[in-house]
Amino acid sequence: STDWKEINLDTIKDDIITTSVLNRLFRINTLSGLDDPYGPKTKYFDEYQIIRKIGNKYFASKHCLIQFFAVRNRPSIFQHVFGTINIEQEPLKITEMETIFKKRYPGTNFPPYTIGDTPYSYSSAIDYLRDRKEYLSKTIKFQNNEIGYQFWTYTNWHTHDHELEVDRGIDRFVYVPGKGIVGGSFDFYFYFHRKKLPIKYSDFLNNVKEEKVM
């Protein structure tokens, strides 16, 4: 009743995107085409909506974030760009990366922890377009014996606190081969609405450090 709104399908039939449009968005945002233009934008928040059919009624989502991943499984020695799921990486926890980062950039805030910083304190320690990456953290065995792979995202916070930092996308997630992403955490959305929540800045930071997912 709050996340979905009933609609008349006839009112949006001219706005439904085709499979070819969706495939083009995928190519652009996973660097899959040689001639496509690329930029820093890789997420689409509320630019598209999911339409869901329940019985004979149709509902549009109140909010919708579209994010694309390419699955490229191979050893860590091979490079992969932002937006890649690779379950053959050597696992690296966010706290382990923090230790490595601080040795290389002493006195500099670790990029994933800059959640409360202002955009004016932007650090040159992260090369924004080159350094962003999804790191494999660990594997999880479910009760049905399926294996999940948990990832965390290496990127920083750099927009004003009155803006949704959409380009962060899903900060941490669990991926199951054959099923896709089955759990995750959208820190940017909940941090933006933090005044409505009973949790503090320190709680958000602990969620990141402890790699919590929903």
N, C-alpha and C positions, 0 to 999 in steps of 0.2 A: 504493500500500500504506500510505501514511501520511496522505494528504490526503482519502481516500475510504474509507468503511466499507460493506461489503456489508450489505444489509438485506433483510428479508422485506416485500414491498410490502403484504401483508395487515395487518401490524402498524401501519401508518401511514395506512391508507386513510381513517380518520375524521379525520385531521389535515391532509389535503391542502386547501389553500385554493382557493377558486373564482376565476374570472376577475374577478368583480364585487368581491371583496375586494381583489385586486391593483389593480384600477382605482381603488378608493377610496383605497388607500395612495398611488397616484400623484397623485390629485387633492389630497389633503391636503398632500403634500410638494412640490408644484409650485404651490401657491396657485391651483389651477384651478377651485375651487368657491367660490361666493359664501357659502354657509351652513356650510362646514366649519370646525371649530375648528383654529386654528393655534398652534403653539408653537415653541420653539427646536429641538426634535428633528426631524431630517430624515434620519437614518440608522438602520438596523436591523442590528445585529451579532449573529449567532448566534441571532436570534429566529426565523429561518426558515432552512431548508436547501434546497439544490438537490438534486433527485433525478435521477440519470443512469442511463440504461439502456444496458448494454453486452451485446450478445447477448441472452440470456434472464435476465441478472442485473441487479439494481438496486443502486445505490450512493448513499449520502448524503454530502454534503460535510462535512468536519470543521469548517470555518469558512465563514461566508457573510456578506458585507456587502451589504445592499441599499441603493442610493442612486438617487434619481430625478432626471432632468433634463427640463426643457422646452426644446425647440428654438424659439427666437424670433429669427429673423434680420432685423435692421433696423439702421439707422445708430446710432452711439453716442449721438446726441442723445436717443434714447428711453431711459427708465429700464428696467432689468430687475433682478429680485430674485435672491437667492441660489438656485442650482440651475437657472440658465439657460445654455444654450449659444447663443451668438450669433456667427456667423462673419463678420458685417458690421461688427463693432467696429473701431475704429482700434487697431492692434496696440500693445501697451505691455508692455515687458519688466519683470520683477520688479525689476531694478536701477534702471530708470528711475522706477518707482513709489517705490522707496526714496528716491531723491533728492528727489522731490516731497514725500514724507512728512516727511523730516528738515528741510526748509525750513519746513514748517508746524508741526512738533512737535520743535524742537531739543532734544537731550538725552534723547529718548525712544526706546526700542528699537522698531525696525520690527516690527510684529506677526508677520509670517511667520517672523522670525528669533528669536522668543522661545521656541524649542524647549527650551532648557535652563533657562528661568526657572521660579521657583516660582509657584504660583497666588496667593500673597500679594503678588507684585509686579505684579498685574494692572493694566494701563494704561488710563486713561480716554481715551486718544487714539483708541481704536477703539470705536465705538458698535456693540456686538456684533450686534444683530439688524438694524440698518440698513446697516452698512458691508460685511458679508460679500458677496463677489462673485467670479465667475469672469472673469478677464481673458484676452482673446486675446493671445498673445505673438508668434506667427509662423505662417507657412504652411510646409509641408514637401511637396516633390514626391518621390513614390516612383518606383521603377524602372518600374512599370507606368503611369506618368504620372498616377496618382491624386493628388489633393491632400489632405493632412492639415492640420488646424488644431490648433495646440498651445495649451493653456490653463494658467494657474496660478491658484491660489485665494488670495484676500486674506482671511485670518482669522488669529487668534492662537492661542497655546497657553495653556491656562488650567487644566488639571486636574493633580492630583497625579501624581508620577512612577510611582506604583504602580497607576495606572489607565490603561486604554486610552482614548485621546482619540478615541473613535469619531466624534464629530460633526465632525471635520475631514474625514473621508471621503477621497476621492482628491485628493491635493494638486495634482498636475499630470497632464494627460492629453492624448492626441492623438485627435482626433475626425475621422472620415472620413464625409462625407454618404453615406447609403445603407447604411453598414456599422455605424456607431456608434463607440464608444470602442475603439481597437485597441491602446493602450498607456497606461501610467500609473505613478504611484508612490504607495504607501500609507505615507507616512513615519511616521504614528502607530503602525502595527503593528510596523514594524521597529525604531523607536526604543524601543518598550516592551521588545522582545527584544534590545536592543543588546548585552547582556553575552554573548550567544551568537554575536555576529558579530565579525569581525575588523576592524571599522571604528570610528572614534572620533567624539566629538561634533562635532569640526571637519569630519569627512567628511560628516555629516548636513547641517551648515550649508552646506557647499559644494554638496551635491546640490540644495539649495533655490535657492541663488544662481545656479547654473549651469542650473537648470531641467531636471535630468536625469529621464528616464522610462525604464521598462523596456519 
